[in-house]
Amino acid sequence: MAVTEEDKGRRSAAKKRAPRRKVALPQALADDIRTRVDPEDFDAYVIEVLERQAQRERLAELIAAHEREQGPLPQEYLDEAYEAFREAERKEAKRRAANL
């Protein structure tokens, strides 16, 4: 899989700042990741995925806190946020496809 210089830089930085941890992954998941990244990028890829998940969880916590204090977010705001997210995903997919 082709990896952009931006990906390499981000993954390298993530890998450098991370102390070593031992994590057991199901074999099928590890195999799937290996098809997506170069072997030297495996750890950094996993770090990126975990960072994104942590961001999502923090966002969910912020939304829940806001809703407790202010009530539900207007649907139009949620729709805009979801569309922005989908657009970002489309752009990322195009960028990655262009680098294959």
CYANA upper distance limits for C-alpha pairs under 8 A (distance plus 0.5 A):
  1 MET  CA     35 THR  CA      7.88
  1 MET  CA     36 ARG  CA      6.47
  1 MET  CA     37 VAL  CA      6.55
  1 MET  CA     38 ASP  CA      7.51
  1 MET  CA    100 LEU  CA      6.72
  2 ALA  CA     96 ARG  CA      8.42
  2 ALA  CA     99 ASN  CA      6.24
  2 ALA  CA    100 LEU  CA      5.25
  3 VAL  CA      7 ASP  CA      6.61
  3 VAL  CA      8 LYS  CA      7.25
  3 VAL  CA     37 VAL  CA      8.05
  3 VAL  CA     96 ARG  CA      8.22
  3 VAL  CA     99 ASN  CA      7.30
  3 VAL  CA    100 LEU  CA      8.12
  4 THR  CA      8 LYS  CA      6.82
  4 THR  CA     96 ARG  CA      8.36
  4 THR  CA     99 ASN  CA      7.11
  5 GLU  CA      9 GLY  CA      6.56
  6 GLU  CA     10 ARG  CA      6.62
  7 ASP  CA     11 ARG  CA      6.45
  8 LYS  CA     12 SER  CA      6.34
  8 LYS  CA     41 ASP  CA      8.24
  9 GLY  CA     13 ALA  CA      6.65
 10 ARG  CA     14 ALA  CA      6.69
 11 ARG  CA     15 LYS  CA      6.53
 11 ARG  CA     41 ASP  CA      7.28
 11 ARG  CA     44 ALA  CA      5.28
 11 ARG  CA     45 TYR  CA      7.12
 11 ARG  CA     48 GLU  CA      7.90
 12 SER  CA     16 LYS  CA      6.63
 12 SER  CA     41 ASP  CA      8.36
 12 SER  CA     44 ALA  CA      7.29
 13 ALA  CA     17 ARG  CA      6.89
 14 ALA  CA     18 ALA  CA      6.85
 14 ALA  CA     44 ALA  CA      6.39
 14 ALA  CA     47 ILE  CA      7.33
 14 ALA  CA     48 GLU  CA      7.97
 15 LYS  CA     43 ASP  CA      7.28
 15 LYS  CA     44 ALA  CA      5.64
 15 LYS  CA     47 ILE  CA      8.05
 25 LEU  CA     29 LEU  CA      7.04
 25 LEU  CA     30 ALA  CA      6.68
 26 PRO  CA     30 ALA  CA      6.86
 27 GLN  CA     31 ASP  CA      6.55
 28 ALA  CA     32 ASP  CA      6.63
 29 LEU  CA     33 ILE  CA      6.73
 30 ALA  CA     34 ARG  CA      6.70
 31 ASP  CA     35 THR  CA      6.99
 32 ASP  CA     36 ARG  CA      7.25
 33 ILE  CA     37 VAL  CA      6.88
 33 ILE  CA     42 PHE  CA      7.66
 34 ARG  CA     38 ASP  CA      7.31
 34 ARG  CA     39 PRO  CA      7.11
 34 ARG  CA     42 PHE  CA      7.40
 37 VAL  CA     41 ASP  CA      6.49
 37 VAL  CA     42 PHE  CA      6.75
 37 VAL  CA     45 TYR  CA      7.95
 38 ASP  CA     42 PHE  CA      7.16
 41 ASP  CA     45 TYR  CA      6.48
 42 PHE  CA     46 VAL  CA      6.90
 43 ASP  CA     47 ILE  CA      6.75
 44 ALA  CA     48 GLU  CA      6.67
 45 TYR  CA     49 VAL  CA      6.82
 46 VAL  CA     50 LEU  CA      6.73
 47 ILE  CA     51 GLU  CA      6.58
 48 GLU  CA     52 ARG  CA      6.71
 49 VAL  CA     53 GLN  CA      6.78
 50 LEU  CA     54 ALA  CA      6.66
 51 GLU  CA     55 GLN  CA      6.71
 52 ARG  CA     56 ARG  CA      6.76
 53 GLN  CA     57 GLU  CA      6.74
 54 ALA  CA     58 ARG  CA      6.68
 55 GLN  CA     59 LEU  CA      6.62
 56 ARG  CA     60 ALA  CA      6.64
 57 GLU  CA     61 GLU  CA      6.71
 58 ARG  CA     62 LEU  CA      6.72
 59 LEU  CA     63 ILE  CA      6.66
 60 ALA  CA     64 ALA  CA      6.59
 61 GLU  CA     65 ALA  CA      6.61
 62 LEU  CA     66 HIS  CA      6.60
 63 ILE  CA     67 GLU  CA      6.58
 64 ALA  CA     68 ARG  CA      6.65
 65 ALA  CA     69 GLU  CA      6.82
 66 HIS  CA     70 GLN  CA      6.12
 66 HIS  CA     71 GLY  CA      7.48
 66 HIS  CA     72 PRO  CA      8.28
 67 GLU  CA     71 GLY  CA      4.73
 67 GLU  CA     72 PRO  CA      5.31
 67 GLU  CA     73 LEU  CA      7.17
 68 ARG  CA     72 PRO  CA      8.40
 73 LEU  CA     77 TYR  CA      7.21
 73 LEU  CA     78 LEU  CA      7.47
 74 PRO  CA     78 LEU  CA      7.18
 75 GLN  CA     79 ASP  CA      6.54
 76 GLU  CA     80 GLU  CA      6.65
 77 TYR  CA     81 ALA  CA      6.67
 78 LEU  CA     82 TYR  CA      6.59
 79 ASP  CA     83 GLU  CA      6.61
 80 GLU  CA     84 ALA  CA      6.61
 81 ALA  CA     85 PHE  CA      6.69
 82 TYR  CA     86 ARG  CA      6.64
 83 GLU  CA     87 GLU  CA      6.53
 84 ALA  CA     88 ALA  CA      6.66
 85 PHE  CA     89 GLU  CA      6.74
 86 ARG  CA     90 ARG  CA      6.69
 87 GLU  CA     91 LYS  CA      6.71
 88 ALA  CA     92 GLU  CA      6.63
 89 GLU  CA     93 ALA  CA      6.59
 90 ARG  CA     94 LYS  CA      6.69
 91 LYS  CA     95 ARG  CA      6.58
 92 GLU  CA     96 ARG  CA      6.61
 93 ALA  CA     97 ALA  CA      6.53
 94 LYS  CA     98 ALA  CA      6.57
 95 ARG  CA     99 ASN  CA      7.02
 96 ARG  CA    100 LEU  CA      7.12
